[in-house]
Amino acid sequence: MSDIRNNRRPKNNRRVNGVQRKNTMEAVNSASSVVRTSGTDAANTGEVTLVKNEDYQVLIEDMGNEGEGIGHVQGMTVFVKDAVVGDLAEVKIVKVKKNIAYGRLMKLITPSPYRVEPVCDKAKRCGGCTMQQVSYEQQLEYKWNKVKNCLQRIGKMENVEAIMEKPAYGMNNPFHYRNKAQFPVGRDKNGNVVIGFYAGRSHDIIDTESCAIGAPVNDQIVAIVRSFIEDNHISTYDEETGRGLVRHILIRVGFTTKEIMVCLVTNGNKLPHSEILIDELVKIDGMTSICLNVNMENTNRILGDKCITLWGQSYITDYIGDIKYQISPLSFYQVNPVQTNVLYNKALEYADLSGDETVWDMYCGIGTISLFLAQKAKKVYGVEIVPQAIDDARHNAEINGITNAEFFVGKAEEVVTDIYKKGGDGSHADVVVVDPPRKGCDQVLLDTLVHMAPERIVYVSCDPATLARDVKILQEKGYVAKKVAVVDQFCHSGHVETVVLMSKVNPGK
């Protein structure tokens, strides 16, 4: 796998050409009225009337935030899972609300030119890959447009296409890219062990022997753990009763080092017959860490706070660029190392550091972006609310010999605001990088950033809607968006990463 750099796409990732797009939209625009294919016609009362469990013929005109198809029936918007823009399909209405409805794809009448056969036979049921039925080039087109539309509609930005790098940065090989996998463990109604992934919007486990986006070694590890549980009569966790031992299997793989961590999440402090499992796992090349994570809470949270090393180290190591990171079971670490390199290099490019700048990295995690920036900056400050992450950040700085990075524990809006008000070291910033969770930046933090008046703000986002909201706020307070890059960090899903460069309109004021 290799990333697409310098705004160039490999030959096998050509952008959907204008003729294809035009033909599809012509089909949409010239489509006849939607045909109801079964059931009794509803009375014509002048209002939109869709009948639940009835089938309708629907042309898919667009795609929603999660990659679902969008069409219209009698003027009402209908969301259809597994549908692709350009599909003409028979759709069963499964839920009707006031202004929208949800449908199930029953039969393809005319498939979209963008439709492909999913690589994984579980793709339609598993909640992990919601877009495997969409050609990869069209996935990139969809994500680019998703960001553009949010910046236009929510961010109120005009001529946004002029500042957006095109196309989106995708992968040469958008499969087997994940360095982390979490497999829930349970039993089916017949008492058989099931290990796999949750179905979409549920906690039903789809039993899986292979995953198209995970590391290939995961299949071997899951098979070993499955046999261990079955042969040694190890209980599995039941969410309804809160009983049973094994809850999840966490696997982490170093993309560059090939080091492997296997961590069983357990509802207890001990794993019976663990030596048998260890004997099998250590036969795998690269096995570095075998451990337990103890989670005895009745919660949807996967990991607990306590880790017990059964064999080897308590961590694995990996690199992003030239920076070495130690990764524990609890560490936040980007799951797609190839695209993370693209993402962070783009953030570094937008930061445009000469070596004299003071930089703040908000929501810094284990210091991944901070340490990247520290190679080019005079001083970097990072802040993160998770204490373990800051411990990791400080340790990662130490093992890389980086002495110009300093880290703080706490809410970014509280820590940075307090430091700014007190003055002194850290109260000034030439460049600020923010990489918030999906909810975006806290309003107090945005206000403080405006008062700090950095020349450049680099906004790294995992949610285009909250990105657009925050960009709008910053543009109203003296900043302007200069560049936008879209990075496909989560291939075959509806999620997308974005980097935006914002510059102060009147520097020095």
HELIX and SHEET records of a PDB file:
HELIX    1   1 LYS A   11  ASN A   13  5                                   3    
HELIX    2   2 GLY A   18  SER A   30  1                                  13    
HELIX    3   3 TYR A  136  ARG A  153  1                                  18    
HELIX    4   4 VAL A  160  ILE A  163  5                                   4    
HELIX    5   5 VAL A  217  ASP A  231  1                                  15    
HELIX    6   6 SER A  274  LEU A  281  1                                   8    
HELIX    7   7 PRO A  337  ALA A  351  1                                  15    
HELIX    8   8 THR A  368  ALA A  374  1                                   7    
HELIX    9   9 PRO A  387  ILE A  399  1                                  13    
HELIX   10  10 ALA A  412  LYS A  422  1                                  11    
HELIX   11  11 GLN A  443  MET A  452  1                                  10    
HELIX   12  12 PRO A  464  GLU A  476  1                                  13    
SHEET    1   A 6 ASP A  55  MET A  63  0                                        
SHEET    2   A 6 GLY A  69  VAL A  73 -1                                        
SHEET    3   A 6 MET A  76  LYS A  81 -1                                        
SHEET    4   A 6 ILE A 100  THR A 110  1                                        
SHEET    5   A 6 LEU A  88  VAL A  96 -1                                        
SHEET    6   A 6 ASP A  55  MET A  63 -1                                        
SHEET    1   B 7 ILE A 205  ASP A 207  0                                        
SHEET    2   B 7 VAL A 193  TYR A 198 -1                                        
SHEET    3   B 7 LYS A 180  ARG A 187 -1                                        
SHEET    4   B 7 VAL A 246  VAL A 253 -1                                        
SHEET    5   B 7 ILE A 260  THR A 266 -1                                        
SHEET    6   B 7 MET A 287  VAL A 294  1                                        
SHEET    7   B 7 LYS A 306  GLY A 312 -1                                        
SHEET    1   C 2 ILE A 316  ILE A 320  0                                        
SHEET    2   C 2 ILE A 323  ILE A 327 -1                                        
SHEET    1   D 7 ALA A 405  VAL A 409  0                                        
SHEET    2   D 7 LYS A 379  GLU A 384  1                                        
SHEET    3   D 7 THR A 358  MET A 362  1                                        
SHEET    4   D 7 VAL A 431  VAL A 434  1                                        
SHEET    5   D 7 ARG A 456  SER A 461  1                                        
SHEET    6   D 7 GLU A 497  LYS A 504 -1                                        
SHEET    7   D 7 TYR A 479  VAL A 487 -1                                        
END                                                                             
